[in-house]
């Protein structure tokens, strides 16, 4: 008798978890974009490749690359001046 109740509760909860997880991901991603200018996928790609990955630069600024490799001997000016 308990197995159908547990199965019903489990199936009901799985429909609720996905939207809540999606809202949490969107909230964290929004905070990330506001604070760093990059979304979570870009930050993940930057961490994995040890480079500066930006979809915005690739699509809007028409750069030929998605990820810019860091050069330890170079000073980067990110202010745009």
Beta strands, then each sheet from edge to edge (+ up, - down):
strand 1: 51-53
strand 2: 67-69
sheet 1: 1+ 2-
end
